[in-house]
Amino acid sequence: MASINDVSKNVIMRLNGDLYLVTDFQHVNPGKGAAFVRTRLKQLKTDKTMEQTFKSNETIDLVQVERHKMQYLYNDGTMYAFMDNNTYEQIEINGLMLEGKKEFLKDGIEVMVVFFENTPITMELPRKITYKVTQAEPGVKGDTAGGNVTKPVTLENGLEIRVPLFIKEGEDIIVNTETGQYVERA
């Protein structure tokens, strides 16, 4: 058992028999009353998120996990294959466990696969990934009224995002995997 003060982003805890990933947390120390921690948890089985508040004197069950750097290989529609670059061992993870993340995968990218009791439970993407723009409509002259104007583009992995008008087909751009938004040219 651990103190609630040990909570941080990306730790995994057991709550009511299920495993949850802490996606966000905030220590709150109100002027009146006891301190508490507000967390946003994602259940690893169902990928549902919930908010949970813990009092400062509560204990929680943090789960020990292993993280292995692995390379994404391919998917067959339901299962996603990854390879350990050191041992060349391949594993598969069900696509349901990767909701919200699998859209950012591209061939050959290195990710962290999280294991609990030798079973892969989730994957952590790099915060920023570089993609090639495969389809982009040209910006229309005079379409800049209003300041921050964007257009849709398609990336090499099929992901569609909005980017500034000056981005052209064939350019490399950096995308934030947490927000799914354009960051800058590569």
N, C-alpha and C positions, 0 to 999 in steps of 0.2 A: 504494500500500500504506500501511496505517495501523498504528499501534501498538495493541496490545490495550487500552491505557489509554484509547483514544478510544471504546470501546464504551459505549453508553448505551441506555436504553429507547427503542424505536421507530426505531432506526437499521436500515438494511437492508444486509446484507453478502452477498457471493458466496462460497459454500463448495462445493467440488467441482462447480462449474458451475451450481449452483442458487442462487436468491435466497432469503434467509431474513430474517425480521423478528425482531429481538431483543425478546422480550416481558418478559424479566426478566434481571437480571445481578447478580453479587455479586463484589466484589474480596475475595480471601482472602489474608491474609498470615500463614501459620502460623509458629509459633515456631521450627520447624525446617524447613529446606528453602526452596525458592524460592516467591515469590508467584505466584498464578494467578487467573484470572477464570473463574467458573462462570456459564454462560449457559443460558437456555432460549430455544430458537429455534423459529420456526414457518415451515415451508416455504410459500412463497406459492403454488406451483402446487397442491399437494395438501392444504394446511392441516394437515399432520401436525406435531406438536411433538416436539422432542427436546432433550436436555440435552447440552451440549458444554463441555468444559473447555479453556481455552487457557493456556499458560504465559506468564509475563510478558515473555519475550523474543520471542514469536511475533509475526508480522505478519499482518494480515487485510486483505481486500479490501472496503473500505466502498464502497457504490454511491451515486452522487449521484442523488437523486430530486427531483422537484418535487411540491409539495403545493398543491392548488387548493381553495379553499372553493367547494363546490357544494351545490345544493339537491336533495334527493331528490324525485322526481316520482311514479314508479309502478313496478310490476313486472308481468311477464306470466307469472310462475311460474318462469321460468328466468333471465331477464335483468332487471337492475335499472337504471332510467334516472335519470340525474342531469343537472342543468343548471347551467352556469356563469352566475352572476347578472350578470357584467360583459359577457360576449360573447353570452349566450343560446345558446351551443353546447351540444348535448346529446350525452351519451355513454352507453353501456350497459356494465355489468359483469356477468359471469356470476355467478350466485348461488353457485356452488361456491367462488368466491374470497372470498365474504363470510360463510362459515360462522361461527357464533358471534356475528355482528354484525347480520345482516339481521333477526333477531327484534326488534331495538330500533328499527328504522326506522319512521317515521310520516310521513305526507304533509307536505311543506313543510319538514322539518327540514334544517338546514345541517350538513354534514359536511365533512371534509377527504378528498379523493380523492388518492391517491398515484400519481404517474406515473413510469415508468421508460422512457426512450427514447420518449416521447410515447404510451406505452401504459398505460392504467390497470391497476394491479396489486393495489391493496387500498384500503380505506376506513378512516378513523379517526373514531370516534364521539366526540361530546362526553362528558366523564366522567359528567355527570349530565343526565338528560332528564326533563322534566315530562310526565306522562300523565294523562288523565282516566280514572277508574275507571268502566267501563260496566256491570259486573256484580259484585255483592258480596252475599253472604248476611249477614243480620244476626247480630251477635254474640249468643251464647246466655248469658243471665244465669246466673251461677254457674260459668261455664266459664273461670274465671281461676286456678284452683288450679294451682300449679306455676310461677307467675311469667310468663315470656315466652311468651304464648300468641298464635298467629297463625291467620289464616284465608286461604284462597285467594280471589283476586279476578281478574277479567279486565279488561285495559286496552283503550283505544281501538284499539290496533293488533292485538288478539287475543292478546297476551302474557299468560300467567298467572303471577302471583307470589304470595308470601305476605306479608301485611301484618298489623299489629296489629288487634285486634278493633274498635277505635273507628272505623276507616275505613269510610265509607259510600259507596254508589253515587252517582256524580256529582261526587265530590271530586277535586281535582287532587293528585297525589302526585309526588314526585321519586324516580327510580330510578337507582341506580349501574349504569352500563353495563358496568363491568369485572366486577362480581360478580353482577349481575342481582338485587340485593336492594333492598328498600324503604329509603329514607333518611329522608324526612320528608314532612309535608304541604307543599304548595306555597303 
